[in-house]
Amino acid sequence: MYEFWFIVGSQVLYGEETLRQVKKNSRAIVDAMNTSGVLSYKLVYKDTIKTAAGVTALIKEANYSDECAGIVTFCHTFSPSKMWINGLSLLQKPWCHFHTQFNLEIPNEEIDMNYMNLHQSAHGDREHGFIGTRMRIGRKVIAGHWNNPEVQKRLAKWQKAAVGAAVSKSLKVMRFGDNMREVAVTEGDKVEAQIKFGWQVNTFPVGQLVETMEQVSEQEIDAQIDIYRKKYIVEDSDLDVIRYQAMEEVAIRKLLDAEGCKAFSNTFEDLYGMKQLPGLATQNLMSEGFGYGGEGDWKIAAMTAIIKSMGSRSAFMEDYTNDLKNGLSLGAHMLEVCPSLAATQPRIEVHPLGIGDREPPARLVFEGLEGEATLSCLIDMGSHFRLIVQDVKCVKPNQDMPNLPVARIMWQAMPNLELGAECWILAGGAHHTVLSYDVDAEMLRDWARIMNIEFVYINKDTRPEALETELKLSELVWRNA
């Protein structure tokens, strides 16, 4: 389980009595925030730092701790920033600078010089902030009282982004075959992706998957069918087809587990030896946290796994067609949309696919939830990676579409369909995305900052003309970063 280390800044100048009170106050802050029920992960008070050697030793310890997903610093009193330089120059974990203070307001009758000496975060955190900026270290800055639920929520969201970064650094992606032929956006520099994000992306032959499928026992298939019955509506008339999907899922999971992979991709152009494209199999694996990318899109497979680690109601998605009259987009995929997005219990159905030259596969059919969401994609610009995020509002489909037996989500893009599409296309946004109800733009910006990549945000206020200028300026920055 991940945790976050709370490191308090001070100095020896204040004397032992003041430093004991600083420690007591800091522990009270941590204890209260942990019991609030708002934080996503536990805060651990580590120390009140008073020397350069103390900073360096603690940051070295954080770097090599598998449990520590990031550090949260707070200068309760004045902490001279030069003593942080050597330690911060070694920092390899996400950093949140939390500007708060112990008391909510100034006590009119009690304030004296002793009070002023004890509560100096108003200028202590500015000194601390200067050195982070002077050293050009990307970090999250949150200001506000520690007992304010809204402030706690912001810290909780940053914690999720930091955990997404930790997941990224150890992520393995299994590619069954290559990507779809002639598709540009599913390409990318896998070596640079491993340098930047930590991903290990490797290809495994479809033949190995087929061999593993042949070794799956009837008992294993029966057990998987029992799982489907508990989660979904199952028609026994389709059981033979569903059993084939169960066999595929068991086999895929065995290979993923054997290699320690949390994401995978495949393509309907490479199904040699398989009767069905994995539909239900892929959907159920995604519901359990695995990332997926269609058409061999390993970047979106990785991003699906990462964003799911930040918020479970997240899924691989694709823009399919538009309702230009009503300003709505219809998102789906041939088969593979995660049931974590479902508004009601999904139903397993069997229908022809119309592509891939294989037997009709079983898949989950459902409509998506209504509510605010984000669409995200990661693209390789050649010189750098760019994360593009767009706010959307998911709505109930305005038609029942009886002849479209797939999982489908309908949304209104921000600022509207036309301007949103223009902005997305100007930014180079892909047709494959991750749709999430749980992970908002602030969290994704935090993740991009931690990974040190470009972030482009399309929202209700974005206009193509301004975005075009922003992209040109951003290109200059990131091309030379």
N, C-alpha and C positions, 0 to 999 in steps of 0.2 A: 504494500500500500504506500502510495506517495505521501510525502509531508513537505511542509515549507518551513524554513528556518527564519525565525524572527531575530534580527541582529540590531542591537541598540547602540547608538553612538554617544560617547561622552568623552571625558578626559580626566586625568588625575588631579588637575587643578582644583576641582571642587571639594576634595576631601572625602573621607570615608563616610561621614554621616549623610551627605548629599547623595553619594553614589549608592549607598544602601537604599535610600528612598527611590532613586531612579530605578533600581532593580526591582523593588517592590511594586512600584507603579507599572513597570513594563510587564511583569508577570500578571498583574491584574488585568491589563489590556488583553493579553493573550488568552487568559482563562475565560474572560467574558466573551471574546469573539468566538472561541471554540464552542462555548455552550449556547451561543445564539441560535444555532441551527441553520445559519445562512451560508457559512463558508462551505466550499466544496471539498476541501481537504484540511487536515489538521495543521495548525500553526504550532511550532515548537520554539519556545524561548531558548536561545542558545547562550547568549552572553551580552554583557554590556561592555563594548569595546572601548579601551582607554589608550591603547598604544598601537603603533604601526605593526609591531610583531604580532599582536593579538589579532589584528585584521587579517594579516597574511596567513596565519595558522588556521583561522576559522574558514577562510575561503578555500584554502587547499583541502580542508576536510570536507567542505560542501561539494567540491568538484568530484571527489572520489566516493561520495555516498550515493548508492543506487536509490536509496529512499528519498533523498532530498531532490525535489523537482524544481526548486528555486529558492531565492532568498528574498526576504522582505526587510528593508532597512528603515530605521526611524531614529532621528537624532533628538532624543529627549532633551538633552542640553547641547551645549556647543561642542562639536567634535571637529577639531581642525582637519581640514580636508587633505593636507599633504600626507597625513598618516594613513590615508586610505589608498594612496596611489599604487604602491607595490601589490597590495592585495587585489584591488580591482583590476589591475593589469593581467592578473592570472585567472579572473573569473570566467568560468565556462557554463554557468547555470543562468537561467533567466533571473532578472533582477526587477523588483518592484520597489520604488522609493515611495514610502508611505508617509506623507506629511500630515501628522496629526498632533495632538497634545493631550496630556492626561485629563485636564479639566475642560469642561465644555465652555465655560465662560469665566471672565475675570471676576474674582470675589472682591467686591468693593471694599469691605471692611478689613479683609485679611491681606490684601496685597501689600507687600513690603519688599525690601531688597532680597530677603531670603526666598520669598516666593519667586521673584524675578530670576534669581540664580538657579532655582530648581526647574523652572518651566521656560526653556529657551529654544524650543523647537522652531519658533517663528523665524529666528535667524540661524539656528543650528542646521535646519534642513536646507536653507538657502546656500550655506557654505557647502553642505554635502551635495546639493544639486549642481553647484558650479563645477565640482571636480568630475562628475559624471559627464557633463557637457564638454568640459575642456578635454577630457580623454576620448570624446566621441563614442561613448558607450550607449548603445540603445537600451532603454529601460522604460518600464511603465511608471508613470507618476500619478499617484492618487492622493488628493487632498480632502480632508474632512475629518470630523470627529469619529473616533473608532467605534463608538456605540450607535452610530447612525446606521440603520438598516440599509439605506441606499448606498452608503459608502462600503458597507460590508458586501453588498451584492456586486459592486464593481471589483472588489478584491477577489470574490469568489469566481467571477468570470475570468479574471486574469489567471487564477490558479488553473482553470480548465485549459486555457490556452497554453500555459506552461507545461501541463501534462501532455497536451497534444504535441509539443515539441519533444518531450521525453519519449513518447511513442514513436515519433518520426525517427529519432536517432537510432532506434533499434529495429526499425521496420524491415521486414523481408517481403518481397513481392514475387509471386510465382506466376510466370507467363506460360500458359499452355499454347505453344506455337507462337508465331509472330503476330504483328498487328495487321489489320485489314489492309490489303494492297492499295497503294496510291492515296491513302488518306494522310494528309499533312499533319493535322493537329495531334494525332496519336504518336507521332515520332518525338524524339527528344534525345538529349545527351544523358545517358544513364550514368556515365562516369561523373559528370558534373553534378547530377542529382545526388549521387552518393556523397560527394565532397560537401555539397551544400546542406542536404537534408539528412544524410545518414542511411538512405534507403539502399538495400541490396536487391537489385532487380535482375532476375535470371530466368532463362527460358528452360522449360521442361517439355519433352516431347509428348504429344497427344497419345502416342502409342503406349507410353508409361501409364497414363491415366486409364487407357482401355485395359491394359494388363491388370491394373489394380481393381478395376470394376469387375473383372472376371473372377477375382478372388474373394469378392464380397459374398458372405453367406446369406442364406435365406433368413436365418435368425437375426442377422444385422439389419436386413431389409425390414423384417417384421417390427423390430424395435423402432426403426425410423418412421414407419407408418403409424405406430402408436403416438409418436411425437406430433405428426401431422394432424391426427384426429383430435388431439388435445388443443391444438392451436387454431385449426382451420376447419371449414365446412368441407367434408369429403364425400364425394359420390362413389359408392361401391362399383357402379357400372364402369367407372374409369380406372379401376384399381390396377389393372395390368400396366397401364401407362404410368400411373403414379409410382408403382413399384420400380419402374426403370429409373425414374427421377430419384427415388430413394437410394438406389444402387449408385447412381452418379454422385449423390451428395456424400454418402459414406466414403466413397473412393477419393473424392476431392479432399474431404476433411483429413483422411489418413495421410495423404501426400503433404497437405499444408502443415499438419501437426509434426510430421516426420522432419520437415525442413525448418520448423519454427516460423512459418509464414503467416501473416495476418491479412494478406490481401492477394488477390489473383485476378488474372484476365484471361479471356479466350476470344475466339472469333468464329463466326459461322462459316468462314472460308476454310477452316481447318478443323473438321470433325471426323477425320479418318478413323473408321472402325466404330463410330458411335451412331446409334439409331436416332437419338434426339439431342438437340441443343439443350444444355442444362438450363432450365427455366425455374421451376419450383425449387430445384436443388440450390441454385444460386440465390434465390430470394430468401430461403430459410437460413442459409449460411450468413447472409448479410444481417438478418434479424438477430444473429448471435454475435455481431460485432466485426465480422470479416468485411474487408473492403473489396470492391469489385469494379472492374472497368470493362465495358463491352468493346468489341472490335480491337482487342489487344491494347487498349488504352491504359498503360501501366501507371501513368501520372494520376489519372482520376481514380484508379483502384487504390493507390496509396492515399490520396486525399480523402477518399471515402472512409478508409480505416481511421485516419487521423481525426477527421471531423466527428466520426462516430464516438471516438474516445472522449471528445469534448462534450457531446450531446447525442444521446441514442437515437432521437427521432431525426435521423439524417440518412440520405440515400443517394445512390447513383441515379442520375436523371438525364433526360435528353429533351430538348425542344423539338417537338414534332410538327405541329401545324398551328396556324393562328386563326382566331375569329376576329377579323379586322373590323367587322361591324360593331362588335361589343368591346373591342380592345382587350381581348383575352388570349392567352397562350395555352396550348394543350401540351403537357409534358407526359412522356411515357417512355417505354422502350419496347423492343419486340417482346421481351419476357421479364427482364430483370429489374424490377422496382421493389425496394425493401418494404415488407409489411409494417414496419415501424411507422410508416406514413398513413396507414389505413384509418379511415373514419369509423368503419364497422368491421366485424369479423370477416377476413378474406375468405373467398371461396376458391377451391381448386377446380379448375376447368381444363378440358382438353380440346384444342382447336388446331387446325392447320396453321402453319407459320407463314407460308408463302415465300420463304427465302431460306436458303441453306440446303435445299434438296434432301431433307430428312423427314422422318415420321412426325406427325403432330405431337407436340410436347405438352405436358401438363404445366400449368402456371397458376399463380395466384391472381385473382381478379378482384379489384376493389377500387373505390374512389378515395381520394386523399382528404385529409383534414382541412378544415378552414382555419385561416389565421395568418399572422405575419411570419415571414420566412426569408431566408437568403438563398441565392444561387451563387455558387463559387466555382471557379475553374483556375487551374494553374497552367500557364503556357510557357514554353521555352522560346525566348526572344533571340536566342543565339548568343547574345552578350550577357544575358542574365535571365532569371526567372521572374515572372509577373503573376501575382495573384489578383484576380478580378472578382469582385463581389458586387452583387446587385440585390437591393431590397425588392421583395415581391409580396403581394397579398394573395394568398391562396383562397379560392372561393369554391363553392359547390358548383359542379358543372351545370351549365344552363341547358344541356340536352342529355338524354339518357344513353344515346349512341349504342343501340342494342347489338349492332354488328361489329363492335370493336371490343373483343374479349381480352383486354389487357388491363393492368393496373394503370390508372391515369390520374393526373393531378392537373387542375386548371388554376391559372394565376393571372393576376394583373401586375405587370412589371412596372417598376417606378422609373421615371416619373409618369410614363404611360407607355403603351405598346410601341408606338412609332419612335418616340424619342429614346426610349429605353433600348430598342433594337439598334438604333443608330449609334448610340453610345457604346453598346456591347461590341458591335462590329468595328467601330473605330479603335477600340482597345485591343482588338484581336481575340475576343472571347470565343471559346470553343463551343461546339454543339453538345459536348458532354459536360455535365456539371455535377455538383453535389448540392442537393436541396436539403435545407435543414430548418426545422421549426425551433430548435434549441440553441443553435449557435448563431449569434448575431454578428454584425459588421465590426463592432468593437472587439469582440473576441478574436475574429479573424485578422483584424489589424494588429492585435497584440501578437498573434502567432507569426505573422509576416515580419514584425519587428524583431522578434526573437530569432527567426531564421535568417534575418538580414536580407530580405528580398523586397522588390517593389510591390506596392499595394495600390490598387485602383478601386475606387468605391463609386458606384452608381446608385443614386438615391433620388428622393422626390425633388431635390433642388438641382440636380445635374442637368446641364444642357450641352449638346454636342459641340458648340463653338468653344465654350470654355474648356471642355474636356480635351478637345484637340490641342489647345495650347498647353494645358497641363501635361498631356502625354509627351509632347515635344520636349518640354523642360525636364520632365522626369527621365526621359530617355537619355538626355545629356548627363544627368546625375548618375544613373545606374550603369550606363555604358562604361563610365570611368571609375566606378566604385571599386 
